[in-house]
Amino acid sequence: MDPNSGHANGGHPVSGSGPGPVGVGLGGGLPGGIPGGRTSGDGRAGVRAAYQLTEHTPVYVISVAAQLSGLHPQTLRQYDRLGLVSPDRTAGRGRRYSARDIEQLREVQRLSQEEGINLAGIKRIIELENQVTALQSRVAELQGEVASAGLAATQREAAVHASYRRDLVPYAPARQSSALVVWRPRRRGE
């Protein structure tokens, strides 16, 4: 599991979602978007307020994930072996799929069926999309650092200007001289 994103696939999403059962997916289930969950008045889960489900939380066993994605469980196992969609594992090594994993399964199926791309090509597409996502997040991080460095420089500059003494200094114009100076270069040996 990737510690940064909390996702088994290394935090690398696949964009888009394919066709699937109506009312199922990231917001499906009972109120609050939590399968079988309840919400309190403020929108949090009423059963376990400390445990919040996200689209990356692994909750679906392979049979449910197969139904939600419209694929056969054996296809899900094959995709896992090939590294296309790698769900989290329980202590007993059972697969647990998140809503994001199901979205990825649908995308893999769409690319395979509608676009005619083989599984090796799909894997490469996923890898490239993951690289783009990682680079976009790095660019955003660097832009934030540049902005904060610029702000810090502006604050330092303002502090220096604030430290200037505001005394009046008399201005005396420079005297102009009309003296002529003759320059004679030294000769060698002198």
SETORDREN-485844 format. One line per field, with one value per residue: residue number from 1; residue in three letters; chain; x, z, y of N, C-alpha, C in turn. Coordinates in nm, 3 decimals, padded with zeros to 5 digits, always signed. Each point is the difference from the previous one (the first is absolute). Last residue first. Layout:
<sedos>
loba	(NUM, ...)
fido	(ALA, ...)
fiba	(A, ...)
nc1	(X, ...)
nc3	(Z, ...)
nc2	(Y, ...)
cac1	(X, ...)
cac3	(Z, ...)
cac2	(Y, ...)
cc1	(X, ...)
cc3	(Z, ...)
cc2	(Y, ...)
</sedos>
This chain:
<sedos>
loba	(190, 189, 188, 187, 186, 185, 184, 183, 182, 181, 180, 179, 178, 177, 176, 175, 174, 173, 172, 171, 170, 169, 168, 167, 166, 165, 164, 163, 162, 161, 160, 159, 158, 157, 156, 155, 154, 153, 152, 151, 150, 149, 148, 147, 146, 145, 144, 143, 142, 141, 140, 139, 138, 137, 136, 135, 134, 133, 132, 131, 130, 129, 128, 127, 126, 125, 124, 123, 122, 121, 120, 119, 118, 117, 116, 115, 114, 113, 112, 111, 110, 109, 108, 107, 106, 105, 104, 103, 102, 101, 100, 99, 98, 97, 96, 95, 94, 93, 92, 91, 90, 89, 88, 87, 86, 85, 84, 83, 82, 81, 80, 79, 78, 77, 76, 75, 74, 73, 72, 71, 70, 69, 68, 67, 66, 65, 64, 63, 62, 61, 60, 59, 58, 57, 56, 55, 54, 53, 52, 51, 50, 49, 48, 47, 46, 45, 44, 43, 42, 41, 40, 39, 38, 37, 36, 35, 34, 33, 32, 31, 30, 29, 28, 27, 26, 25, 24, 23, 22, 21, 20, 19, 18, 17, 16, 15, 14, 13, 12, 11, 10, 9, 8, 7, 6, 5, 4, 3, 2, 1)
fido	(GLU, GLY, ARG, ARG, ARG, PRO, ARG, TRP, VAL, VAL, LEU, ALA, SER, SER, GLN, ARG, ALA, PRO, ALA, TYR, PRO, VAL, LEU, ASP, ARG, ARG, TYR, SER, ALA, HIS, VAL, ALA, ALA, GLU, ARG, GLN, THR, ALA, ALA, LEU, GLY, ALA, SER, ALA, VAL, GLU, GLY, GLN, LEU, GLU, ALA, VAL, ARG, SER, GLN, LEU, ALA, THR, VAL, GLN, ASN, GLU, LEU, GLU, ILE, ILE, ARG, LYS, ILE, GLY, ALA, LEU, ASN, ILE, GLY, GLU, GLU, GLN, SER, LEU, ARG, GLN, VAL, GLU, ARG, LEU, GLN, GLU, ILE, ASP, ARG, ALA, SER, TYR, ARG, ARG, GLY, ARG, GLY, ALA, THR, ARG, ASP, PRO, SER, VAL, LEU, GLY, LEU, ARG, ASP, TYR, GLN, ARG, LEU, THR, GLN, PRO, HIS, LEU, GLY, SER, LEU, GLN, ALA, ALA, VAL, SER, ILE, VAL, TYR, VAL, PRO, THR, HIS, GLU, THR, LEU, GLN, TYR, ALA, ALA, ARG, VAL, GLY, ALA, ARG, GLY, ASP, GLY, SER, THR, ARG, GLY, GLY, PRO, ILE, GLY, GLY, PRO, LEU, GLY, GLY, GLY, LEU, GLY, VAL, GLY, VAL, PRO, GLY, PRO, GLY, SER, GLY, SER, VAL, PRO, HIS, GLY, GLY, ASN, ALA, HIS, GLY, SER, ASN, PRO, ASP, MET)
fiba	(A, A, A, A, A, A, A, A, A, A, A, A, A, A, A, A, A, A, A, A, A, A, A, A, A, A, A, A, A, A, A, A, A, A, A, A, A, A, A, A, A, A, A, A, A, A, A, A, A, A, A, A, A, A, A, A, A, A, A, A, A, A, A, A, A, A, A, A, A, A, A, A, A, A, A, A, A, A, A, A, A, A, A, A, A, A, A, A, A, A, A, A, A, A, A, A, A, A, A, A, A, A, A, A, A, A, A, A, A, A, A, A, A, A, A, A, A, A, A, A, A, A, A, A, A, A, A, A, A, A, A, A, A, A, A, A, A, A, A, A, A, A, A, A, A, A, A, A, A, A, A, A, A, A, A, A, A, A, A, A, A, A, A, A, A, A, A, A, A, A, A, A, A, A, A, A, A, A, A, A, A, A, A, A, A, A, A, A, A, A)
nc1	(+06.227, +00.004, -00.376, -00.381, -00.470, -00.426, -00.334, -00.421, -00.272, -00.425, -00.305, -00.439, -00.422, -00.428, -00.455, -00.291, -00.435, -00.431, -00.299, -00.404, -00.179, -00.323, -00.377, -00.248, -00.182, +00.194, -00.057, -00.209, -00.365, +00.106, +00.120, -00.345, -00.226, +00.192, -00.081, -00.406, -00.027, +00.177, -00.268, -00.324, +00.141, +00.048, -00.388, -00.147, +00.222, -00.122, -00.386, +00.040, +00.161, -00.309, -00.256, +00.202, -00.001, -00.385, -00.045, +00.239, -00.185, -00.331, +00.142, +00.148, -00.321, -00.177, +00.245, -00.053, -00.379, +00.016, +00.210, -00.247, -00.284, +00.179, +00.040, -00.389, -00.245, -00.353, -00.416, -00.399, -00.395, +00.072, +00.362, -00.010, -00.327, +00.082, +00.266, -00.209, -00.256, +00.231, +00.117, -00.311, -00.026, +00.308, -00.100, -00.274, +00.206, +00.156, +00.261, +00.172, +00.277, +00.316, +00.012, -00.003, -00.177, +00.047, -00.065, +00.006, +00.119, -00.005, +00.262, +00.321, -00.012, -00.253, -00.435, -00.332, -00.205, -00.351, -00.425, -00.251, -00.251, -00.439, -00.333, -00.260, -00.227, +00.022, -00.198, +00.000, +00.402, +00.129, -00.173, +00.217, +00.422, -00.009, -00.003, +00.153, +00.446, +00.126, +00.060, -00.316, -00.159, -00.166, +00.084, -00.006, -00.093, -00.467, -00.367, -00.465, -00.207, +00.231, -00.005, -00.229, -00.270, -00.360, +00.087, +00.023, +00.092, +00.096, +00.082, +00.299, +00.110, -00.086, -00.354, -00.480, -00.052, +00.178, +00.351, +00.318, +00.369, -00.186, -00.494, -00.440, -00.094, +00.346, +00.367, +00.412, +00.435, +00.381, +00.471, +00.531, +00.370, +00.400, +00.366, +00.215, +00.149, -00.282, -00.278, -00.147, +00.033, +00.319, +00.463, +00.235, -00.062, -00.012)
nc3	(-01.652, -00.377, -00.362, +00.001, +00.127, -00.082, +00.065, +00.032, +00.206, +00.149, +00.145, +00.230, +00.177, +00.340, +00.349, +00.426, +00.248, +00.333, +00.433, +00.394, +00.493, +00.306, +00.378, +00.218, +00.119, +00.010, -00.065, +00.011, -00.263, -00.408, +00.024, +00.031, -00.395, -00.260, +00.127, -00.136, -00.438, -00.079, +00.107, -00.312, -00.358, +00.079, -00.017, -00.427, -00.198, +00.136, -00.189, -00.421, -00.018, +00.056, -00.374, -00.314, +00.090, -00.103, -00.444, -00.133, +00.089, -00.297, -00.408, -00.002, -00.020, -00.417, -00.256, +00.095, -00.176, -00.444, -00.089, +00.055, -00.347, -00.359, +00.047, -00.068, -00.469, -00.319, -00.224, +00.118, +00.258, +00.326, +00.320, +00.277, +00.338, +00.394, +00.328, +00.277, +00.364, +00.391, +00.290, +00.316, +00.390, +00.338, +00.287, +00.372, +00.281, +00.171, +00.184, +00.065, +00.283, +00.327, +00.497, +00.234, -00.349, -00.444, -00.465, -00.525, -00.530, -00.570, -00.374, +00.008, -00.068, +00.277, +00.099, -00.321, -00.017, +00.299, -00.115, -00.293, +00.174, +00.170, -00.346, -00.159, +00.064, +00.403, +00.429, +00.132, +00.158, +00.437, +00.346, +00.096, +00.231, +00.442, +00.246, +00.228, +00.037, -00.109, -00.247, -00.079, +00.479, +00.558, +00.553, +00.566, +00.434, +00.125, -00.011, -00.029, -00.267, -00.410, -00.225, -00.096, +00.309, +00.276, +00.032, -00.232, -00.170, -00.294, -00.349, -00.383, -00.114, -00.141, +00.186, +00.040, -00.238, -00.435, -00.383, -00.238, -00.285, -00.265, -00.215, -00.185, -00.463, -00.264, -00.365, -00.385, +00.000, +00.136, +00.091, +00.051, +00.341, +00.408, +00.414, +00.443, +00.139, +00.035, +00.386, +00.313, +00.283, -00.058, +00.135, +00.114, -00.268, -00.025)
nc2	(+05.419, -00.304, -00.028, +00.362, +00.258, +00.335, +00.420, +00.397, +00.452, +00.341, +00.462, +00.290, +00.199, -00.183, -00.066, -00.216, -00.227, +00.014, -00.117, -00.110, -00.228, -00.305, -00.218, -00.442, -00.465, -00.540, -00.541, -00.444, -00.178, -00.213, -00.451, -00.312, -00.125, -00.337, -00.444, -00.191, -00.163, -00.426, -00.370, -00.128, -00.267, -00.459, -00.263, -00.135, -00.362, -00.432, -00.187, -00.194, -00.440, -00.351, -00.119, -00.279, -00.457, -00.248, -00.138, -00.382, -00.425, -00.150, -00.178, -00.443, -00.338, -00.111, -00.303, -00.460, -00.212, -00.141, -00.408, -00.395, -00.123, -00.240, -00.462, -00.258, +00.105, +00.277, +00.192, +00.294, -00.114, -00.358, +00.055, +00.383, +00.001, -00.245, +00.198, +00.310, -00.155, -00.111, +00.351, +00.148, -00.243, +00.099, +00.356, -00.074, -00.390, -00.520, -00.471, -00.559, -00.391, -00.210, +00.005, +00.411, +00.342, +00.328, +00.350, +00.098, +00.100, +00.016, -00.061, -00.391, -00.501, -00.294, +00.154, -00.054, -00.421, -00.087, +00.157, -00.258, -00.352, +00.088, +00.237, +00.455, +00.442, +00.304, -00.081, -00.459, -00.179, +00.104, -00.258, -00.402, +00.018, +00.295, +00.492, +00.414, +00.381, +00.532, +00.421, +00.359, +00.136, +00.015, +00.026, -00.038, +00.168, -00.010, -00.394, -00.079, +00.345, +00.306, +00.478, +00.419, +00.289, -00.185, -00.510, -00.499, -00.544, -00.493, -00.359, +00.122, +00.508, +00.461, +00.296, -00.230, -00.454, -00.242, +00.197, +00.311, -00.124, -00.398, -00.170, +00.090, -00.210, -00.328, +00.004, +00.187, +00.286, +00.386, +00.351, +00.062, -00.209, +00.006, -00.074, -00.097, -00.442, -00.385, -00.078, +00.425, +00.414, +00.384, +00.050, -00.411, -00.476, -00.551)
cac1	(-00.004, +00.132, +00.069, +00.075, +00.139, +00.036, +00.116, +00.049, +00.071, +00.103, +00.041, +00.143, +00.042, +00.132, +00.059, +00.060, +00.143, +00.037, +00.097, +00.051, +00.015, +00.143, +00.025, +00.058, -00.072, -00.024, +00.074, +00.110, -00.054, -00.045, +00.120, +00.063, -00.080, +00.025, +00.135, -00.007, -00.072, +00.092, +00.101, -00.063, -00.023, +00.132, +00.035, -00.087, +00.042, +00.127, -00.027, -00.063, +00.106, +00.080, -00.082, -00.002, +00.132, +00.003, -00.089, +00.068, +00.108, -00.061, -00.056, +00.113, +00.051, -00.094, +00.022, +00.129, -00.018, -00.082, +00.088, +00.092, -00.076, -00.017, +00.133, +00.026, +00.030, +00.138, +00.074, +00.114, -00.040, -00.115, +00.015, +00.113, -00.037, -00.095, +00.077, +00.081, -00.089, -00.040, +00.112, +00.004, -00.111, +00.040, +00.096, -00.080, -00.059, -00.002, -00.102, +00.002, -00.118, +00.036, -00.010, +00.101, -00.030, -00.016, +00.064, -00.077, +00.047, -00.073, -00.084, +00.034, +00.070, +00.126, +00.086, +00.045, +00.099, +00.123, +00.059, +00.060, +00.127, +00.103, +00.004, +00.100, -00.055, +00.077, -00.002, -00.135, -00.029, +00.073, -00.074, -00.129, +00.014, +00.063, -00.072, -00.116, -00.033, -00.017, +00.115, -00.004, +00.030, +00.021, -00.066, +00.045, +00.145, +00.039, +00.139, +00.039, -00.052, -00.056, +00.099, +00.049, +00.106, -00.046, -00.058, +00.065, -00.095, +00.028, -00.056, -00.084, +00.062, +00.092, +00.138, +00.036, -00.096, -00.025, -00.107, -00.099, +00.059, +00.125, +00.110, -00.008, -00.046, -00.135, -00.020, -00.138, -00.076, -00.069, -00.124, -00.107, -00.031, -00.136, -00.008, -00.057, +00.106, +00.061, +00.083, -00.055, -00.085, -00.136, -00.044, -00.031, +00.076, -00.084)
cac3	(+00.087, +00.053, +00.058, -00.100, +00.034, +00.037, -00.077, +00.034, -00.114, +00.046, -00.104, -00.007, -00.137, -00.010, -00.130, -00.063, -00.023, -00.137, -00.044, -00.134, -00.088, -00.030, -00.115, +00.028, -00.079, +00.078, -00.041, +00.092, +00.125, -00.025, -00.021, +00.131, +00.075, -00.062, +00.040, +00.141, +00.008, -00.048, +00.102, +00.110, -00.045, -00.001, +00.139, +00.051, -00.063, +00.060, +00.136, -00.013, -00.027, +00.122, +00.095, -00.050, +00.030, +00.143, +00.026, -00.042, +00.094, +00.127, -00.021, -00.006, +00.137, +00.071, -00.047, +00.051, +00.143, +00.011, -00.033, +00.114, +00.108, -00.035, +00.015, +00.142, +00.075, +00.048, -00.061, -00.071, -00.093, -00.084, -00.066, -00.093, -00.109, -00.086, -00.068, -00.101, -00.110, -00.071, -00.084, -00.111, -00.088, -00.071, -00.102, -00.108, +00.035, -00.103, +00.036, -00.070, -00.083, -00.141, -00.057, +00.068, +00.142, +00.049, +00.130, +00.119, +00.115, +00.115, -00.054, +00.057, -00.101, -00.032, +00.117, +00.000, -00.106, +00.046, +00.102, -00.073, -00.052, +00.105, +00.069, -00.046, -00.115, -00.119, -00.020, -00.035, -00.133, -00.096, -00.009, -00.065, -00.144, -00.029, -00.078, +00.071, -00.053, +00.109, +00.004, -00.120, -00.117, -00.125, -00.114, -00.119, -00.010, -00.042, +00.041, +00.068, +00.135, +00.028, +00.033, -00.116, -00.065, -00.061, +00.100, +00.022, +00.033, +00.109, +00.125, -00.015, +00.069, -00.091, +00.038, +00.018, +00.080, +00.134, +00.016, +00.091, +00.106, -00.028, +00.067, +00.145, +00.037, +00.052, +00.117, +00.030, -00.106, +00.051, -00.065, -00.016, -00.143, -00.050, -00.140, -00.010, +00.001, -00.133, -00.024, -00.105, +00.064, -00.051, -00.038, +00.117, -00.010, +00.000)
cac2	(+00.117, +00.028, -00.114, -00.074, -00.022, -00.136, -00.041, -00.135, -00.056, -00.093, -00.091, -00.028, +00.023, +00.062, -00.025, +00.117, -00.014, -00.033, +00.101, -00.028, +00.117, +00.013, +00.087, +00.133, +00.098, +00.121, +00.119, +00.027, +00.054, +00.137, +00.082, +00.018, +00.099, +00.130, +00.041, +00.036, +00.127, +00.103, +00.019, +00.072, +00.138, +00.064, +00.029, +00.106, +00.125, +00.039, +00.044, +00.132, +00.097, +00.013, +00.078, +00.137, +00.057, +00.029, +00.113, +00.123, +00.026, +00.041, +00.134, +00.093, +00.012, +00.086, +00.137, +00.048, +00.025, +00.122, +00.112, +00.015, +00.063, +00.141, +00.061, +00.024, -00.123, +00.001, -00.110, +00.057, +00.107, -00.032, -00.129, +00.010, +00.090, -00.071, -00.104, +00.068, +00.042, -00.122, -00.042, +00.096, -00.038, -00.122, +00.042, +00.058, +00.130, +00.104, +00.098, +00.129, +00.022, +00.013, -00.135, -00.081, -00.015, -00.136, -00.025, +00.037, -00.078, +00.051, +00.108, +00.129, +00.080, -00.068, +00.014, +00.139, +00.013, -00.067, +00.087, +00.111, -00.050, +00.001, -00.128, -00.097, -00.071, +00.035, +00.144, +00.044, -00.054, +00.083, +00.126, -00.029, -00.019, -00.129, -00.098, -00.056, -00.132, -00.095, -00.091, -00.082, +00.080, -00.071, +00.062, -00.072, +00.010, +00.134, +00.014, -00.123, -00.004, -00.132, -00.102, -00.070, +00.076, +00.123, +00.087, +00.129, +00.105, +00.093, -00.050, -00.118, -00.112, -00.065, +00.030, +00.141, +00.073, -00.051, -00.099, +00.056, +00.079, +00.066, -00.066, +00.021, +00.133, +00.005, -00.086, -00.030, -00.062, -00.117, -00.042, +00.097, -00.006, -00.022, +00.038, +00.132, +00.099, +00.008, -00.117, -00.085, -00.098, +00.006, +00.135, +00.082, +00.122, +00.118)
cc1	(-00.033, +00.002, +00.139, +00.070, +00.067, +00.148, +00.035, +00.114, +00.057, +00.062, +00.112, +00.027, +00.148, +00.034, +00.131, +00.059, +00.053, +00.152, +00.040, +00.095, +00.064, +00.014, +00.151, +00.015, +00.052, -00.064, -00.032, +00.081, +00.112, -00.055, -00.040, +00.125, +00.062, -00.075, +00.033, +00.137, -00.007, -00.064, +00.100, +00.101, -00.061, -00.012, +00.138, +00.036, -00.084, +00.050, +00.127, -00.032, -00.055, +00.109, +00.077, -00.081, +00.007, +00.133, -00.001, -00.087, +00.072, +00.108, -00.059, -00.048, +00.118, +00.046, -00.094, +00.025, +00.130, -00.017, -00.075, +00.093, +00.089, -00.074, -00.007, +00.137, +00.042, +00.026, +00.146, +00.085, +00.116, -00.027, -00.111, +00.017, +00.112, -00.039, -00.090, +00.084, +00.079, -00.088, -00.033, +00.114, -00.006, -00.108, +00.050, +00.091, -00.085, -00.064, +00.013, -00.114, +00.004, -00.120, +00.027, +00.000, +00.112, -00.032, -00.027, +00.083, -00.076, +00.037, -00.078, -00.082, +00.041, +00.084, +00.136, +00.093, +00.055, +00.111, +00.130, +00.067, +00.073, +00.137, +00.108, -00.012, +00.096, -00.054, +00.073, -00.002, -00.137, -00.026, +00.068, -00.083, -00.133, -00.006, +00.080, -00.067, -00.113, -00.041, -00.010, +00.116, -00.010, +00.026, +00.036, -00.076, +00.053, +00.151, +00.051, +00.141, +00.045, -00.044, -00.069, +00.105, +00.064, +00.108, -00.041, -00.068, +00.077, -00.112, +00.017, -00.046, -00.091, +00.070, +00.100, +00.143, +00.047, -00.106, -00.016, -00.110, -00.102, +00.044, +00.126, +00.113, -00.008, -00.035, -00.142, -00.008, -00.142, -00.089, -00.066, -00.120, -00.120, -00.004, -00.137, -00.016, -00.052, +00.110, +00.074, +00.097, -00.058, -00.094, -00.146, -00.049, -00.034, +00.087)
cc3	(+00.139, +00.090, +00.045, +00.071, -00.109, +00.031, +00.040, -00.091, +00.046, -00.122, +00.053, -00.109, -00.019, -00.147, -00.008, -00.134, -00.070, -00.015, -00.142, -00.038, -00.131, -00.094, -00.018, -00.129, +00.027, -00.091, +00.093, -00.038, +00.098, +00.127, -00.022, -00.011, +00.137, +00.074, -00.055, +00.052, +00.145, +00.009, -00.042, +00.111, +00.110, -00.044, +00.009, +00.144, +00.054, -00.056, +00.070, +00.137, -00.017, -00.019, +00.130, +00.095, -00.048, +00.041, +00.148, +00.023, -00.035, +00.102, +00.131, -00.016, +00.005, +00.144, +00.068, -00.041, +00.060, +00.146, +00.010, -00.024, +00.120, +00.108, -00.032, +00.024, +00.142, +00.079, +00.041, -00.067, -00.085, -00.107, -00.102, -00.080, -00.103, -00.120, -00.097, -00.078, -00.112, -00.119, -00.079, -00.096, -00.120, -00.099, -00.082, -00.113, -00.117, +00.054, -00.098, +00.051, -00.062, -00.093, -00.149, -00.054, +00.062, +00.149, +00.040, +00.127, +00.125, +00.117, +00.111, -00.055, +00.051, -00.098, -00.028, +00.118, -00.006, -00.105, +00.052, +00.098, -00.081, -00.050, +00.107, +00.079, -00.059, -00.126, -00.128, -00.033, -00.047, -00.142, -00.102, -00.019, -00.070, -00.150, -00.018, -00.073, +00.080, -00.056, +00.112, -00.003, -00.121, -00.112, -00.128, -00.119, -00.128, -00.019, -00.050, +00.054, +00.077, +00.145, +00.027, +00.029, -00.116, -00.074, -00.070, +00.113, +00.016, +00.023, +00.116, +00.136, -00.014, +00.061, -00.092, +00.046, +00.021, +00.069, +00.143, +00.032, +00.097, +00.118, -00.035, +00.075, +00.152, +00.047, +00.045, +00.118, +00.040, -00.111, +00.070, -00.068, -00.018, -00.152, -00.055, -00.142, -00.014, -00.005, -00.131, -00.030, -00.099, +00.070, -00.040, -00.035, +00.117, +00.000)
cc2	(-00.039, +00.122, +00.040, -00.113, -00.079, -00.011, -00.142, -00.035, -00.135, -00.062, -00.086, -00.102, -00.026, +00.017, +00.076, -00.040, +00.123, -00.006, -00.036, +00.112, -00.039, +00.119, +00.012, +00.078, +00.142, +00.103, +00.116, +00.124, +00.036, +00.063, +00.145, +00.086, +00.026, +00.110, +00.139, +00.044, +00.048, +00.138, +00.108, +00.029, +00.085, +00.145, +00.066, +00.036, +00.117, +00.132, +00.047, +00.057, +00.141, +00.106, +00.024, +00.089, +00.146, +00.061, +00.035, +00.124, +00.131, +00.035, +00.052, +00.143, +00.097, +00.021, +00.098, +00.145, +00.055, +00.039, +00.133, +00.120, +00.024, +00.076, +00.149, +00.061, +00.035, -00.128, -00.006, -00.109, +00.051, +00.107, -00.024, -00.129, +00.010, +00.087, -00.075, -00.101, +00.066, +00.033, -00.126, -00.036, +00.094, -00.043, -00.120, +00.047, +00.047, +00.127, +00.116, +00.088, +00.139, +00.012, -00.003, -00.143, -00.083, +00.003, -00.144, -00.022, +00.043, -00.089, +00.069, +00.115, +00.138, +00.082, -00.063, +00.027, +00.142, +00.013, -00.059, +00.096, +00.107, -00.051, +00.005, -00.130, -00.101, -00.067, +00.042, +00.149, +00.045, -00.048, +00.092, +00.127, -00.026, -00.022, -00.129, -00.116, -00.064, -00.135, -00.104, -00.099, -00.091, +00.098, -00.076, +00.053, -00.066, +00.011, +00.135, +00.012, -00.122, -00.004, -00.132, -00.105, -00.074, +00.077, +00.128, +00.071, +00.129, +00.099, +00.095, -00.051, -00.120, -00.120, -00.065, +00.017, +00.143, +00.082, -00.045, -00.098, +00.056, +00.083, +00.075, -00.066, +00.009, +00.141, +00.010, -00.094, -00.027, -00.051, -00.117, -00.062, +00.091, -00.014, -00.030, +00.048, +00.142, +00.105, +00.008, -00.113, -00.098, -00.096, +00.005, +00.139, +00.090, +00.123)
</sedos>
